[in-house]
Amino acid sequence: PRVKVYDVEGKKANQEVEICHLDTNQWSAGHTTFRALGHKLGEIEVCHFIFQNDFIWASQD
């Protein structure tokens, strides 16, 4: 689906990277994300938008 993303000042963001968790079956069933979005464990993909000057920590499996 298409998503419009805006920064905290209400300006449209046009340069970002989306990182998604495609399989949420291993997450805790009580995770805040599921409660906030009204879904259950494994029903949805969860995505983050990473903007310019942001960074993420990642581990190699």
MOPAC internal coordinates of N, CA, C and O (Angstrom, degrees):
PM7 1SCF
backbone

  N    0.0000 0     0.00 0     0.00 0    0    0    0
  C    1.4637 1     0.00 0     0.00 0    1    0    0
  C    1.5232 1   111.14 1     0.00 0    2    1    0
  O    1.2310 1   120.81 1   -27.70 1    3    2    1
  N    1.2902 1   116.06 1   152.30 1    3    2    1
  C    1.4588 1   120.95 1   177.12 1    5    3    2
  C    1.5195 1   109.17 1   -84.05 1    6    5    3
  O    1.2310 1   121.25 1   -39.95 1    7    6    5
  N    1.3149 1   115.21 1   140.05 1    7    6    5
  C    1.4592 1   121.06 1  -178.60 1    9    7    6
  C    1.5165 1   108.46 1  -131.54 1   10    9    7
  O    1.2310 1   120.38 1   -48.28 1   11   10    9
  N    1.3235 1   116.89 1   131.72 1   11   10    9
  C    1.4558 1   120.65 1   173.34 1   13   11   10
  C    1.5190 1   107.14 1   -92.40 1   14   13   11
  O    1.2310 1   120.55 1   -51.00 1   15   14   13
  N    1.3302 1   116.56 1   129.00 1   15   14   13
  C    1.4555 1   121.73 1  -177.29 1   17   15   14
  C    1.5209 1   108.59 1  -116.80 1   18   17   15
  O    1.2310 1   121.11 1   -46.48 1   19   18   17
  N    1.3434 1   115.48 1   133.52 1   19   18   17
  C    1.4554 1   121.45 1  -179.52 1   21   19   18
  C    1.5195 1   109.56 1  -123.95 1   22   21   19
  O    1.2310 1   120.69 1   -30.66 1   23   22   21
  N    1.3364 1   116.28 1   149.34 1   23   22   21
  C    1.4554 1   119.08 1   176.75 1   25   23   22
  C    1.5256 1   109.49 1   -81.82 1   26   25   23
  O    1.2310 1   120.41 1    -0.17 1   27   26   25
  N    1.3208 1   116.81 1   179.83 1   27   26   25
  C    1.4627 1   120.64 1  -175.51 1   29   27   26
  C    1.5224 1   113.08 1   -66.04 1   30   29   27
  O    1.2310 1   119.98 1   162.66 1   31   30   29
  N    1.3280 1   117.65 1   -17.34 1   31   30   29
  C    1.4571 1   121.32 1   178.35 1   33   31   30
  C    1.5262 1   112.07 1   -93.08 1   34   33   31
  O    1.2310 1   120.17 1  -176.67 1   35   34   33
  N    1.3288 1   117.27 1     3.33 1   35   34   33
  C    1.4501 1   121.35 1   178.29 1   37   35   34
  C    1.5158 1   114.86 1    86.65 1   38   37   35
  O    1.2310 1   120.00 1  -174.82 1   39   38   37
  N    1.3372 1   117.61 1     5.18 1   39   38   37
  C    1.4607 1   121.22 1   177.89 1   41   39   38
  C    1.5193 1   109.32 1   -84.22 1   42   41   39
  O    1.2310 1   120.91 1   -38.67 1   43   42   41
  N    1.3246 1   115.86 1   141.33 1   43   42   41
  C    1.4607 1   120.11 1   179.23 1   45   43   42
  C    1.5266 1   110.10 1   -66.46 1   46   45   43
  O    1.2310 1   120.65 1   -50.67 1   47   46   45
  N    1.3135 1   116.37 1   129.33 1   47   46   45
  C    1.4634 1   121.87 1   177.07 1   49   47   46
  C    1.5180 1   108.07 1   -88.50 1   50   49   47
  O    1.2310 1   120.23 1   -47.78 1   51   50   49
  N    1.3172 1   117.16 1   132.22 1   51   50   49
  C    1.4601 1   118.83 1  -177.82 1   53   51   50
  C    1.5252 1   113.27 1  -123.37 1   54   53   51
  O    1.2310 1   120.11 1  -176.56 1   55   54   53
  N    1.3255 1   117.39 1     3.44 1   55   54   53
  C    1.4593 1   119.66 1   177.05 1   57   55   54
  C    1.5205 1   108.70 1  -136.84 1   58   57   55
  O    1.2310 1   121.13 1   -77.67 1   59   58   57
  N    1.3117 1   115.44 1   102.33 1   59   58   57
  C    1.4516 1   120.68 1   179.09 1   61   59   58
  C    1.5214 1   109.24 1  -151.45 1   62   61   59
  O    1.2310 1   121.40 1   -14.56 1   63   62   61
  N    1.2988 1   114.92 1   165.44 1   63   62   61
  C    1.4561 1   122.05 1   176.28 1   65   63   62
  C    1.5167 1   106.73 1  -118.40 1   66   65   63
  O    1.2310 1   120.81 1   -42.04 1   67   66   65
  N    1.3087 1   116.06 1   137.96 1   67   66   65
  C    1.4581 1   120.71 1   178.06 1   69   67   66
  C    1.5225 1   108.29 1  -105.69 1   70   69   67
  O    1.2310 1   120.88 1   -50.49 1   71   70   69
  N    1.3171 1   115.93 1   129.51 1   71   70   69
  C    1.4576 1   121.56 1   177.18 1   73   71   70
  C    1.5253 1   107.02 1  -119.17 1   74   73   71
  O    1.2310 1   120.57 1   -54.46 1   75   74   73
  N    1.3382 1   116.51 1   125.54 1   75   74   73
  C    1.4636 1   120.08 1  -174.57 1   77   75   74
  C    1.5230 1   112.42 1  -120.48 1   78   77   75
  O    1.2310 1   121.51 1   -36.17 1   79   78   77
  N    1.3181 1   114.72 1   143.83 1   79   78   77
  C    1.4614 1   122.92 1   169.82 1   81   79   78
  C    1.5277 1   104.94 1   -94.42 1   82   81   79
  O    1.2310 1   120.33 1   -74.00 1   83   82   81
  N    1.3207 1   116.98 1   106.00 1   83   82   81
  C    1.4611 1   120.69 1  -174.75 1   85   83   82
  C    1.5211 1   112.81 1   -78.56 1   86   85   83
  O    1.2310 1   120.15 1   153.75 1   87   86   85
  N    1.3159 1   117.33 1   -26.25 1   87   86   85
  C    1.4626 1   121.43 1  -178.81 1   89   87   86
  C    1.5241 1   108.70 1  -125.44 1   90   89   87
  O    1.2310 1   120.49 1   -71.99 1   91   90   89
  N    1.3203 1   116.67 1   108.01 1   91   90   89
  C    1.4635 1   121.29 1  -178.78 1   93   91   90
  C    1.5299 1   111.95 1  -102.36 1   94   93   91
  O    1.2310 1   120.00 1  -164.57 1   95   94   93
  N    1.3210 1   117.60 1    15.43 1   95   94   93
  C    1.4646 1   121.38 1  -179.28 1   97   95   94
  C    1.5239 1   113.62 1   -63.32 1   98   97   95
  O    1.2310 1   119.81 1   153.68 1   99   98   97
  N    1.3256 1   117.97 1   -26.32 1   99   98   97
  C    1.4625 1   121.54 1  -177.84 1  101   99   98
  C    1.5309 1   112.64 1   -88.74 1  102  101   99
  O    1.2310 1   119.89 1   175.86 1  103  102  101
  N    1.3180 1   117.81 1    -4.14 1  103  102  101
  C    1.4607 1   121.58 1  -179.89 1  105  103  102
  C    1.5207 1   110.33 1   -75.04 1  106  105  103
  O    1.2310 1   120.49 1   -15.82 1  107  106  105
  N    1.3079 1   116.66 1   164.18 1  107  106  105
  C    1.4600 1   121.56 1   174.79 1  109  107  106
  C    1.5273 1   108.94 1   -68.18 1  110  109  107
  O    1.2310 1   120.46 1   -44.58 1  111  110  109
  N    1.3205 1   116.73 1   135.42 1  111  110  109
  C    1.4693 1   120.94 1   179.66 1  113  111  110
  C    1.5276 1   111.56 1   -62.05 1  114  113  111
  O    1.2310 1   120.12 1   155.47 1  115  114  113
  N    1.3308 1   117.38 1   -24.53 1  115  114  113
  C    1.4582 1   121.21 1  -179.74 1  117  115  114
  C    1.5200 1   113.63 1   -94.59 1  118  117  115
  O    1.2310 1   119.98 1  -165.95 1  119  118  117
  N    1.3403 1   117.64 1    14.05 1  119  118  117
  C    1.4655 1   121.10 1  -178.07 1  121  119  118
  C    1.5286 1   110.60 1   -57.27 1  122  121  119
  O    1.2310 1   120.97 1   -40.89 1  123  122  121
  N    1.3117 1   115.76 1   139.11 1  123  122  121
  C    1.4684 1   122.31 1  -178.42 1  125  123  122
  C    1.5255 1   112.53 1   -53.96 1  126  125  123
  O    1.2310 1   120.16 1   144.68 1  127  126  125
  N    1.3163 1   117.31 1   -35.32 1  127  126  125
  C    1.4666 1   121.28 1  -179.21 1  129  127  126
  C    1.5221 1   111.40 1   -58.92 1  130  129  127
  O    1.2310 1   120.00 1   135.55 1  131  130  129
  N    1.3222 1   117.60 1   -44.45 1  131  130  129
  C    1.4658 1   120.60 1  -178.98 1  133  131  130
  C    1.5262 1   111.13 1   -66.23 1  134  133  131
  O    1.2310 1   120.67 1   139.52 1  135  134  133
  N    1.3206 1   116.31 1   -40.48 1  135  134  133
  C    1.4671 1   119.53 1   178.73 1  137  135  134
  C    1.5282 1   110.77 1   -66.21 1  138  137  135
  O    1.2310 1   120.35 1   137.09 1  139  138  137
  N    1.3315 1   116.93 1   -42.91 1  139  138  137
  C    1.4661 1   120.85 1  -178.11 1  141  139  138
  C    1.5273 1   112.03 1   -65.59 1  142  141  139
  O    1.2310 1   120.47 1   143.31 1  143  142  141
  N    1.3366 1   116.70 1   -36.69 1  143  142  141
  C    1.4646 1   120.65 1  -176.90 1  145  143  142
  C    1.5239 1   113.44 1   -94.95 1  146  145  143
  O    1.2310 1   120.25 1   173.70 1  147  146  145
  N    1.3343 1   117.13 1    -6.30 1  147  146  145
  C    1.4630 1   120.47 1   177.53 1  149  147  146
  C    1.5139 1   114.06 1    73.89 1  150  149  147
  O    1.2310 1   120.21 1  -147.39 1  151  150  149
  N    1.3366 1   117.21 1    32.61 1  151  150  149
  C    1.4621 1   121.39 1   178.97 1  153  151  150
  C    1.5126 1   110.29 1  -124.24 1  154  153  151
  O    1.2310 1   121.15 1    -7.81 1  155  154  153
  N    1.3221 1   115.41 1   172.19 1  155  154  153
  C    1.4574 1   121.51 1   179.89 1  157  155  154
  C    1.5201 1   110.60 1  -111.85 1  158  157  155
  O    1.2310 1   121.47 1   -12.59 1  159  158  157
  N    1.3054 1   114.80 1   167.41 1  159  158  157
  C    1.4594 1   124.11 1   179.18 1  161  159  158
  C    1.5286 1   111.23 1   -47.18 1  162  161  159
  O    1.2310 1   120.30 1   -54.47 1  163  162  161
  N    1.3341 1   117.04 1   125.53 1  163  162  161
  C    1.4560 1   122.23 1   175.35 1  165  163  162
  C    1.5145 1   116.38 1    79.33 1  166  165  163
  O    1.2310 1   119.32 1   177.66 1  167  166  165
  N    1.3300 1   118.90 1    -2.34 1  167  166  165
  C    1.4706 1   120.84 1  -177.79 1  169  167  166
  C    1.5239 1   113.42 1   -80.04 1  170  169  167
  O    1.2310 1   120.34 1   153.43 1  171  170  169
  N    1.3361 1   116.96 1   -26.57 1  171  170  169
  C    1.4616 1   119.86 1  -172.71 1  173  171  170
  C    1.5236 1   111.61 1  -133.71 1  174  173  171
  O    1.2310 1   121.31 1   -18.21 1  175  174  173
  N    1.3321 1   115.10 1   161.79 1  175  174  173
  C    1.4529 1   122.25 1   168.71 1  177  175  174
  C    1.5242 1   106.66 1   -91.54 1  178  177  175
  O    1.2310 1   120.21 1   -32.21 1  179  178  177
  N    1.3127 1   117.21 1   147.79 1  179  178  177
  C    1.4606 1   121.19 1  -179.64 1  181  179  178
  C    1.5248 1   108.09 1  -119.78 1  182  181  179
  O    1.2310 1   120.74 1   -53.48 1  183  182  181
  N    1.3421 1   116.19 1   126.52 1  183  182  181
  C    1.4618 1   120.67 1  -176.10 1  185  183  182
  C    1.5278 1   111.70 1  -121.04 1  186  185  183
  O    1.2310 1   121.54 1   -28.58 1  187  186  185
  N    1.3212 1   114.66 1   151.42 1  187  186  185
  C    1.4612 1   123.08 1   175.81 1  189  187  186
  C    1.5227 1   107.06 1  -121.39 1  190  189  187
  O    1.2310 1   120.55 1   -34.41 1  191  190  189
  N    1.3077 1   116.55 1   145.59 1  191  190  189
  C    1.4532 1   121.16 1   174.21 1  193  191  190
  C    1.5206 1   107.92 1  -105.57 1  194  193  191
  O    1.2310 1   120.50 1   -55.91 1  195  194  193
  N    1.3258 1   116.65 1   124.09 1  195  194  193
  C    1.4560 1   122.86 1  -179.03 1  197  195  194
  C    1.5278 1   107.03 1  -109.10 1  198  197  195
  O    1.2310 1   120.78 1   -56.06 1  199  198  197
  N    1.3233 1   116.11 1   123.94 1  199  198  197
  C    1.4587 1   121.55 1  -174.90 1  201  199  198
  C    1.5216 1   111.47 1  -104.96 1  202  201  199
  O    1.2310 1   120.95 1   -10.19 1  203  202  201
  N    1.3124 1   115.78 1   169.81 1  203  202  201
  C    1.4555 1   122.01 1   178.64 1  205  203  202
  C    1.5247 1   109.62 1   -52.78 1  206  205  203
  O    1.2310 1   120.64 1   -42.15 1  207  206  205
  N    1.3165 1   116.39 1   137.85 1  207  206  205
  C    1.4651 1   125.25 1  -179.49 1  209  207  206
  C    1.5277 1   113.53 1    72.93 1  210  209  207
  O    1.2310 1   119.23 1  -174.80 1  211  210  209
  N    1.3207 1   119.07 1     5.20 1  211  210  209
  C    1.4613 1   122.39 1   171.51 1  213  211  210
  C    1.5228 1   107.75 1   -91.64 1  214  213  211
  O    1.2310 1   120.41 1   -15.65 1  215  214  213
  N    1.3040 1   116.82 1   164.35 1  215  214  213
  C    1.4566 1   119.97 1   174.42 1  217  215  214
  C    1.5202 1   108.78 1  -146.79 1  218  217  215
  O    1.2310 1   120.88 1   -18.26 1  219  218  217
  N    1.3253 1   115.93 1   161.74 1  219  218  217
  C    1.4574 1   121.30 1   179.03 1  221  219  218
  C    1.5223 1   108.98 1  -129.82 1  222  221  219
  O    1.2310 1   120.99 1   -24.67 1  223  222  221
  N    1.3183 1   115.72 1   155.33 1  223  222  221
  C    1.4591 1   122.13 1   172.23 1  225  223  222
  C    1.5202 1   106.58 1  -101.98 1  226  225  223
  O    1.2310 1   120.32 1   -45.70 1  227  226  225
  N    1.3011 1   117.00 1   134.30 1  227  226  225
  C    1.4612 1   120.71 1   179.72 1  229  227  226
  C    1.5204 1   109.23 1  -138.42 1  230  229  227
  O    1.2310 1   121.02 1   -29.14 1  231  230  229
  N    1.3167 1   115.65 1   150.86 1  231  230  229
  C    1.4620 1   119.72 1   176.29 1  233  231  230
  C    1.5171 1   109.10 1  -115.49 1  234  233  231
  O    1.2310 1   121.31 1   -28.41 1  235  234  233
  N    1.2927 1   115.10 1   151.59 1  235  234  233
  C    1.4574 1   120.66 1   178.02 1  237  235  234
  C    1.5181 1   108.19 1   -94.88 1  238  237  235
  O    1.2310 1   120.35 1   -52.88 1  239  238  237
  N    1.3223 1   116.93 1   127.12 1  239  238  237
  C    1.4707 1   120.75 1   178.97 1  241  239  238
  C    1.5010 1   110.94 1   -79.22 1  242  241  239
  O    1.2310 1   120.10 1   180.00 1  243  242  241

